[in-house]
Amino acid sequence: MRIGVVTLFPDLVHGALRHGVLGRALERGIASVQTEDPRAHAGDAHRTVDDRPYGGGPGMVGTPAPWAAAIDAVAARLPAGALRVHLSAQGEPLTQRRVRELATAPGFMLVASRYEGLDQRVIESRIDAELSLGDYVLSGGEFAALVVIDAVVRLLPGALGDERSSIEESFSEGRLDWPHYTRPVEWEGRQVPEVLQGGNHAAIRRWRLSQSVARTWVRRPDLIVRDGLSIEETRLLDEFLAKREVDENG
């Protein structure tokens, strides 16, 4: 997979790409990430890439010419039809479903603007989609771009040591993950659940599914409302709610 990032801080992006699962995946050629600095396309001696907004107000806005040229330069190096994504607080929320869609593409571009974002004319003429990490504002899109890259690359074949890791985790099936435990069996008086210590795989699967459904119901009920529950999940949730009512009422 080939990924391009338009950014005013290419060193920030490349520095973060050297570590962990992402760094190893890039070293093995599973994916590649190139950057393009709009300053390289500025037409003045000061390499100006932003200006005050028309209509007044605080902040600066990315000027059309250098940003559009940088986007075009990256697009020329990516596979034909590669999605051009602007990281923006106005974008659609990034979800695991969207990440999986990006992971099936041969490549894509992330445009990491800063301050008040890009001139709208650049967005209209050069951008295919806008993505947001959540309902908050960052100083720039570089950290958002790194989040997208990490989330996508770890889904690519060969990126993880065990391919099950990308399947059995939060949001892969529209649910939060179950609790995880490792050795020792007892720590500070707390025990690993007995069901996990045995070899009954059917019981372990049921316990994990029950924990996942219960945790999602308590922490992110919107996921259940959106995606619904299977018959088995509904039964497990009913058991959890019945037990919680008994515990709360003594």
SULWO-V18079 format. One record per helix or strand of 2 or more residues. SS is the DSSP state (A for helix, B for strand). FROM is the first residue (numbers start at 0). TO is the last residue. If there is no record, write none. Layout:
[[SS/FROM/TO] [SS/FROM/TO]]
This chain:
[[B/1/5] [A/9/15] [A/19/26] [B/31/35] [A/37/40] [B/49/51] [B/59/61] [A/63/76] [B/82/92] [A/95/102] [B/106/110] [A/119/125] [B/128/131] [A/141/152] [A/162/165] [B/185/186] [B/189/190] [A/193/196] [A/200/218] [A/220/226] [A/230/248]]
